[in-house]
Amino acid sequence: MAVGKVTFTKVEREKLAEVLWLLNWISVLTGAILFGLGLFLKVEIQKWQEVMSEQGILYVPHTLITTGLAACCINFLGGKICLDCADTNKFLRWKLVMMPYVVCTFFFTSCVLAGALMCYSIRSQLEESLFLGLRNAMRYYKDTDTPGRCYLKRTLDLLQIQFQCCGNTGYRDWFQVQWISNRYLDMTSSTVVDRLRSNVDGKYLMDGVPFSCCSTFSPRPCIQQQVSNSSAHFNYDQQSQQLNLWRRGCRQALMDHYTSIMQSIGLTVLLIWLFELLVLTGVRYLQTAMENVLRLGDPDSESDGWILENSLAETARSNFNVIKNLGKCYQVDDDPNINVPTAAAEQELPSQQVQPL
């Protein structure tokens, strides 16, 4: 029994072909939207790639870009095919192309769904990448003279100013790294030398943060040195003054930024997938209806169209039997005729015997 069986008249088949022609051209536009969304996401990720530990998450925008280009090509061809399928004579030119076209459209539609799911499943990988990347960037903040790291200071400062954040998870992360270069330290000062000797690995650690951590909404000058020493500043309350610093960590700020983008793109791609699924269903109905018209031999007669020719259980069973019998083509161990001599062979054996000398 066919799944989703529908009977079409000649007029209904022509209307279906015309509607699918229009939907395919709309799908070309949705493919361009997919391409644009993937390109936009790639640019947004590359803006802050210096504070990410790996670029493995770029597979999401690459998937959207590739799927968008494939959508433009497949649906452009599909518009031409669907328009010609309104005529039985023209359908004969595309009869052998219809099934590969339906299969390609099915895989393309599956890729669109996969792209939508990737936008929602990438969060944990993105969070880990930002955590490790920001930690390494803070370590190399002072290395402005080292090739490959000379722009990290500028990147981190812009990040903290633009997203109003400080450190990886908070401003105290700067207390655990030396973010001031040694060339700016006065090595003749006993205070500096004592601090270098007392801290781990000879690093110049202090309870201070870069200027980019200062809040622009503070009513007083920014306190970025001796942050934890309340007696070093006049009328300084560590809790009520909020330290004059941004309280949110940059990892959380970037996560919120990318999450909002991913959710918007994921929802858009999901809507595009539903639309493409509708187009695929219509093309399948048109293909099967036109093939049944050719079997009937009357272009003006009614014909049945369906999604699957047999039920799901029968289709799965037949495919399973095909796969199961693939390996039996070369199996000869169970052949009942093996090692059994035929009558012709028995007659040839005496004649082939050699007389002893």
C-alpha positions as CSV (number, residue, x, y, z in Angstrom):
1,M,0.0,0.0,0.0
2,A,1.4,3.4,-1.0
3,V,2.2,6.0,1.6
4,G,0.5,9.4,1.1
5,K,-1.4,8.3,-2.0
6,V,-3.2,11.2,-3.9
7,T,-5.1,11.2,-7.2
8,F,-4.4,14.0,-9.6
9,T,-6.3,15.1,-12.7
10,K,-4.5,16.6,-15.7
11,V,-5.4,20.2,-14.6
12,E,-4.2,19.5,-11.0
13,R,-0.9,18.1,-12.4
14,E,-0.3,21.2,-14.4
15,K,-1.1,23.4,-11.5
16,L,1.2,21.4,-9.3
17,A,4.0,21.8,-11.8
18,E,3.5,25.6,-12.0
19,V,3.4,26.0,-8.2
20,L,6.6,23.9,-7.9
21,W,8.3,26.0,-10.6
22,L,7.5,29.1,-8.5
23,L,8.6,27.5,-5.2
24,N,11.9,26.4,-6.7
25,W,12.7,30.0,-7.7
26,I,11.8,31.0,-4.1
27,S,14.1,28.3,-3.0
28,V,16.9,29.8,-5.0
29,L,16.4,33.0,-2.9
30,T,16.4,30.9,0.4
31,G,19.6,29.3,-0.8
32,A,21.1,32.8,-1.1
33,I,19.9,33.6,2.4
34,L,21.6,30.4,3.7
35,F,24.8,31.4,2.0
36,G,24.6,34.9,3.5
37,L,23.9,33.6,7.0
38,G,26.9,31.3,6.8
39,L,29.1,34.1,5.5
40,F,27.9,36.4,8.3
41,L,28.5,33.8,11.0
42,K,32.0,33.1,9.6
43,V,32.9,36.8,9.7
44,E,31.6,37.1,13.3
45,I,33.6,34.1,14.5
46,Q,36.8,35.4,12.8
47,K,36.4,38.8,14.4
48,W,37.5,37.2,17.8
49,Q,39.4,34.2,16.5
50,E,42.5,35.3,18.4
51,V,40.7,34.6,21.7
52,M,39.6,31.1,20.6
53,S,41.7,28.1,21.1
54,E,40.7,26.3,17.9
55,Q,38.8,27.1,14.7
56,G,36.9,23.8,14.6
57,I,33.6,25.6,15.1
58,L,34.0,27.0,11.6
59,Y,32.4,23.9,10.2
60,V,29.0,25.4,11.0
61,P,29.3,28.4,8.8
62,H,31.1,26.3,6.2
63,T,28.1,23.9,6.2
64,L,25.7,26.8,5.7
65,I,27.7,28.3,2.9
66,T,28.0,25.0,1.0
67,T,24.4,24.2,1.5
68,G,23.3,27.6,0.3
69,L,25.3,27.3,-2.9
70,A,24.0,23.8,-3.5
71,A,20.4,25.1,-2.9
72,C,20.8,27.8,-5.6
73,C,22.1,25.2,-8.2
74,I,19.7,22.4,-7.4
75,N,16.6,24.6,-7.2
76,F,17.6,26.5,-10.3
77,L,17.6,23.2,-12.2
78,G,14.4,22.1,-10.4
79,G,12.5,25.1,-11.6
80,K,13.2,24.1,-15.2
81,I,12.4,20.5,-14.6
82,C,9.1,21.2,-12.8
83,L,7.9,23.6,-15.5
84,D,8.6,21.0,-18.3
85,C,6.8,18.2,-16.3
86,A,3.5,19.9,-16.9
87,D,3.7,18.4,-20.5
88,T,3.9,14.7,-20.9
89,N,6.1,14.9,-24.0
90,K,8.6,17.2,-22.2
91,F,8.5,15.0,-19.2
92,L,10.1,12.1,-21.2
93,R,13.3,14.2,-21.5
94,W,13.5,14.5,-17.7
95,K,12.2,11.0,-16.8
96,L,15.6,9.5,-16.1
97,V,16.8,12.7,-14.3
98,M,13.8,13.0,-11.9
99,M,14.9,10.3,-9.5
100,P,18.5,11.5,-9.1
101,Y,17.1,15.0,-8.7
102,V,14.7,13.9,-5.9
103,V,17.5,12.0,-4.2
104,C,19.9,15.1,-4.4
105,T,17.1,17.3,-3.1
106,F,16.5,14.9,-0.2
107,F,20.2,14.9,0.9
108,F,20.3,18.7,0.4
109,T,17.2,19.1,2.7
110,S,18.9,16.8,5.3
111,C,22.0,19.1,5.2
112,V,19.8,22.1,5.9
113,L,18.3,20.3,8.9
114,A,21.8,19.4,10.1
115,G,22.9,23.0,9.8
116,A,20.0,24.1,11.9
117,L,20.8,21.5,14.6
118,M,24.5,22.5,14.6
119,C,23.6,26.1,15.5
120,Y,22.0,24.8,18.7
121,S,24.5,22.0,19.6
122,I,27.7,24.1,19.2
123,R,27.4,26.0,22.5
124,S,29.5,23.6,24.7
125,Q,32.3,23.4,22.1
126,L,32.3,27.2,21.7
127,E,32.4,27.8,25.5
128,E,35.4,25.5,25.9
129,S,37.2,27.2,23.0
130,L,36.6,30.6,24.4
131,F,37.7,29.6,27.9
132,L,41.0,28.2,26.7
133,G,41.6,30.9,24.1
134,L,41.0,33.8,26.6
135,R,43.2,32.2,29.1
136,N,46.1,31.9,26.6
137,A,45.5,35.4,25.3
138,M,45.7,36.9,28.9
139,R,49.0,35.1,29.4
140,Y,50.4,36.7,26.2
141,Y,48.9,40.1,26.8
142,K,52.3,41.6,27.7
143,D,54.2,40.1,24.7
144,T,53.7,43.0,22.4
145,D,57.2,42.4,20.9
146,T,56.7,38.7,20.1
147,P,55.8,37.9,16.5
148,G,52.3,36.3,16.4
149,R,51.3,37.8,19.7
150,C,51.9,41.5,19.2
151,Y,48.2,42.3,18.5
152,L,46.8,40.3,21.4
153,K,46.9,43.3,23.8
154,R,45.0,45.4,21.3
155,T,42.4,42.6,20.7
156,L,41.8,42.1,24.4
157,D,41.5,45.8,25.2
158,L,39.0,46.2,22.3
159,L,37.1,43.1,23.5
160,Q,36.8,44.4,27.1
161,I,35.8,47.8,26.0
162,Q,33.3,46.8,23.4
163,F,31.6,44.0,25.4
164,Q,32.0,45.8,28.8
165,C,33.7,42.8,30.4
166,C,36.9,42.0,32.3
167,G,39.1,38.9,32.4
168,N,38.0,35.4,31.5
169,T,35.4,34.7,34.2
170,G,35.9,37.9,36.1
171,Y,38.4,40.7,36.9
172,R,40.3,38.6,39.4
173,D,41.7,36.5,36.6
174,W,44.1,39.3,35.9
175,F,45.6,38.8,39.4
176,Q,46.9,35.4,38.4
177,V,48.9,36.5,35.3
178,Q,51.6,38.9,34.6
179,W,50.1,41.4,32.2
180,I,52.8,44.1,32.5
181,S,55.9,43.6,30.3
182,N,59.2,43.4,32.1
183,R,60.6,46.3,30.0
184,Y,58.2,48.6,31.8
185,L,59.4,47.4,35.3
186,D,62.1,49.3,37.2
187,M,64.5,46.5,38.1
188,T,66.4,48.8,40.3
189,S,63.4,49.2,42.6
190,S,63.5,46.9,45.6
191,T,59.7,46.7,45.6
192,V,59.7,45.3,42.1
193,V,62.5,42.9,42.8
194,D,60.8,41.6,46.0
195,R,57.6,41.1,44.2
196,L,59.3,39.1,41.4
197,R,61.1,36.9,43.9
198,S,58.0,36.3,46.1
199,N,55.6,35.3,43.3
200,V,55.4,32.0,41.5
201,D,57.8,31.4,38.6
202,G,59.3,34.9,39.1
203,K,56.3,36.6,37.7
204,Y,55.2,40.2,38.5
205,L,51.8,39.5,39.9
206,M,49.6,42.2,41.5
207,D,46.0,43.0,42.3
208,G,45.6,45.3,39.3
209,V,43.8,45.2,35.9
210,P,44.4,46.8,32.5
211,F,42.7,50.1,31.8
212,S,40.2,48.5,29.5
213,C,38.5,46.9,32.5
214,C,37.4,50.3,33.8
215,S,33.7,50.9,33.8
216,T,32.6,54.0,31.8
217,F,29.6,54.4,34.2
218,S,31.7,54.9,37.3
219,P,31.1,58.3,39.0
220,R,34.7,58.4,40.3
221,P,38.1,57.9,38.7
222,C,38.8,54.3,37.9
223,I,40.6,52.3,40.6
224,Q,42.7,49.7,38.7
225,Q,45.7,49.4,41.0
226,Q,45.6,47.8,44.5
227,V,42.0,46.8,43.8
228,S,41.7,44.5,46.9
229,N,43.3,47.0,49.3
230,S,40.5,49.2,50.5
231,S,42.8,51.3,52.8
232,A,44.8,52.5,49.8
233,H,41.9,54.6,48.4
234,F,39.8,57.4,49.9
235,N,36.2,56.5,50.7
236,Y,36.5,53.2,49.0
237,D,33.9,50.5,49.6
238,Q,34.7,47.4,47.7
239,Q,31.1,46.3,47.4
240,S,29.1,49.5,46.9
241,Q,31.5,51.0,44.4
242,Q,31.5,47.8,42.4
243,L,35.3,48.3,42.1
244,N,34.7,50.7,39.2
245,L,35.4,47.7,37.0
246,W,33.3,45.6,34.6
247,R,31.9,42.7,36.7
248,R,31.1,40.3,33.8
249,G,33.7,38.0,32.4
250,C,34.5,38.2,28.7
251,R,33.8,34.5,28.1
252,Q,30.2,35.0,29.3
253,A,29.9,38.2,27.2
254,L,31.0,36.4,24.0
255,M,28.9,33.4,24.8
256,D,25.8,35.6,25.1
257,H,26.8,37.4,21.9
258,Y,27.3,34.2,19.8
259,T,24.3,32.4,21.4
260,S,21.9,35.1,20.3
261,I,23.4,35.0,16.8
262,M,23.2,31.2,16.7
263,Q,19.6,31.0,17.9
264,S,18.5,33.5,15.3
265,I,20.3,31.7,12.5
266,G,19.2,28.3,13.7
267,L,15.5,29.4,13.7
268,T,15.8,30.9,10.2
269,V,17.5,27.8,8.8
270,L,14.8,25.6,10.5
271,L,12.1,27.6,8.7
272,I,14.0,27.2,5.4
273,W,14.2,23.4,6.0
274,L,10.4,23.2,6.5
275,F,10.0,25.1,3.2
276,E,12.4,22.9,1.4
277,L,10.7,19.8,2.8
278,L,7.4,21.1,1.3
279,V,9.1,21.6,-2.1
280,L,10.6,18.1,-1.9
281,T,7.2,16.5,-1.1
282,G,5.6,18.3,-4.1
283,V,8.3,17.2,-6.5
284,R,7.9,13.6,-5.4
285,Y,4.2,13.7,-6.0
286,L,4.7,15.3,-9.4
287,Q,7.3,12.6,-10.3
288,T,5.2,9.6,-9.4
289,A,2.0,11.1,-10.9
290,M,3.7,11.7,-14.3
291,E,5.3,8.3,-14.3
292,N,1.9,6.7,-13.7
293,V,0.4,8.7,-16.6
294,L,3.1,7.2,-18.9
295,R,2.1,3.7,-17.7
296,L,-1.5,4.4,-18.4
297,G,-0.7,5.7,-21.8
298,D,-3.4,8.4,-21.7
299,P,-2.1,12.0,-21.0
300,D,-5.6,13.2,-20.1
301,S,-6.4,10.5,-17.5
302,E,-6.2,10.7,-13.8
303,S,-3.1,9.3,-12.1
304,D,-2.0,8.5,-8.6
305,G,1.0,10.1,-6.9
306,W,2.6,9.1,-3.6
307,I,5.6,9.6,-1.4
308,L,6.5,5.9,-1.1
309,E,5.2,3.2,-3.4
310,N,5.0,0.7,-0.5
311,S,4.4,1.1,3.2
312,L,7.3,2.0,5.5
313,A,7.4,-1.6,6.8
314,E,7.5,-3.1,3.3
315,T,10.0,-0.6,2.1
316,A,12.3,-1.3,5.0
317,R,11.9,-5.0,4.6
318,S,12.7,-5.0,0.9
319,N,15.7,-2.8,1.4
320,F,16.9,-5.1,4.2
321,N,16.5,-8.1,2.0
322,V,18.5,-6.4,-0.8
323,I,21.3,-5.6,1.6
324,K,21.2,-9.1,3.2
325,N,21.5,-10.8,-0.2
326,L,24.4,-8.6,-1.4
327,G,26.9,-10.8,0.3
328,K,25.5,-14.1,-1.0
329,C,26.5,-13.4,-4.6
330,Y,30.0,-14.8,-4.0
331,Q,29.1,-17.5,-1.4
332,V,29.5,-21.0,-2.9
333,D,29.9,-23.0,0.3
334,D,26.2,-23.9,0.4
335,D,25.9,-24.8,-3.2
336,P,24.3,-28.4,-3.2
337,N,26.0,-29.2,-6.6
338,I,29.5,-28.6,-5.4
339,N,31.8,-31.6,-5.3
340,V,29.1,-33.7,-7.1
341,P,30.4,-35.1,-10.4
342,T,28.1,-34.8,-13.4
343,A,27.4,-37.6,-15.9
344,A,29.5,-35.9,-18.6
345,A,32.4,-35.6,-16.2
346,E,32.1,-39.3,-15.2
347,Q,32.3,-40.3,-18.9
348,E,35.4,-38.2,-19.5
349,L,37.4,-39.5,-16.5
350,P,38.2,-43.0,-18.0
351,S,39.3,-41.5,-21.3
352,Q,41.6,-39.1,-19.6
353,Q,43.4,-41.8,-17.6
354,V,47.0,-42.4,-18.7
355,Q,48.2,-46.0,-19.3
356,P,51.2,-46.9,-17.1
357,L,54.5,-47.5,-18.9
